[in-house]
Amino acid sequence: MGATRAQKELYFIKLKELIAKYSSIFVVNVDNVGSNQMHQIRVALRGKGIVVMGKNTMVRRALRSILSEYPQFERLLPHVKGNIGFVFTSGDLKDVRDLITANKVAAPARAGALAPKDVSIPAGNTGMEPGKTSFFQALGIPTKIARGTIEIVSDVKVVTAGTRVGPSEAMLLNMLNISPFTYGMTVIQIFDQGNVFTPDVLDVTDKELIDRFLSGVQTIAAISLALHYPTLVSVMHSLVNSYKNLIAVSLATDYTFEGAEKAKEYLANPDAFAAAAPAAASAEAAPAAEAAPAKEEEKEEESDEDMGFGLFD
């Protein structure tokens, strides 16, 4: 039975209030999420987010009714499809995402269900009687009889991610007491201040952002220098290169300036600079050399006092 007109109006009012109050919305998929699990997720999000469910047609109508006031929500309309819901929040997106996806329950394989991941059966003794060998043969699983039970010879993949679970695969996994899947609320899209993006964006670290930004800056600087087109990121390089050119001109001519004087002195008398370097190194090593004998004297004094005996010898 569909919602009454009054219920729809209340839903529209509630949705508009939530949109005005919260800056971010998670579009979540709730396939195979039971009522008890949904309750646990709501409890976990208490104070950090609000879960709102509704029929897609009613959600689209509610969103279209507010487009005149909030035109950015038109970007959200294409994602209102399938078995979805909304989580409204103003908290840290990564923390809220982790709370949403943390609640998972193990579930057996069901025939016709879409497999979220690959499922393999490990090699080893199954404990099943030889009469059930036909299940393994139907799936092409190599087996042998050992001590009156069926033993799987090697690991074998029976379900591939993204495909439907067949009835034979489902029955065999259930007979082996393997519950390969976990079900819970998953995040499909995130709407934040007018932008829509996938949840994997939240896993990008600050270091990755800085590295990508610096890489872009370096690329722009290189292109600017190659084209002789000045930009903000290439100005410093241009100034340094121009300064080097000035020093080169000063060295090749009689013209001089303060920055070129040291370079000219070095070229005129390189031996003086070579002699100055070892002198500075020896001056730094002198305090260390003075400290070494002092330590040796301390050790000698200590050895004279104890004479090789302990306090209670």
Salt bridges, closest charged atoms under 4 A:
GLU9 OE2 - ARG5 NE 3.69
GLU69 OE1 - LYS16 NZ 3.19
ASP98 OD1 - ARG97 NE 3.02
ASP118 OD2 - LYS157 NZ 3.84
ASP203 OD1 - ARG97 NH2 2.87
GLU208 OE1 - ARG212 NH2 3.80
ASP211 OD2 - LYS207 NZ 2.86
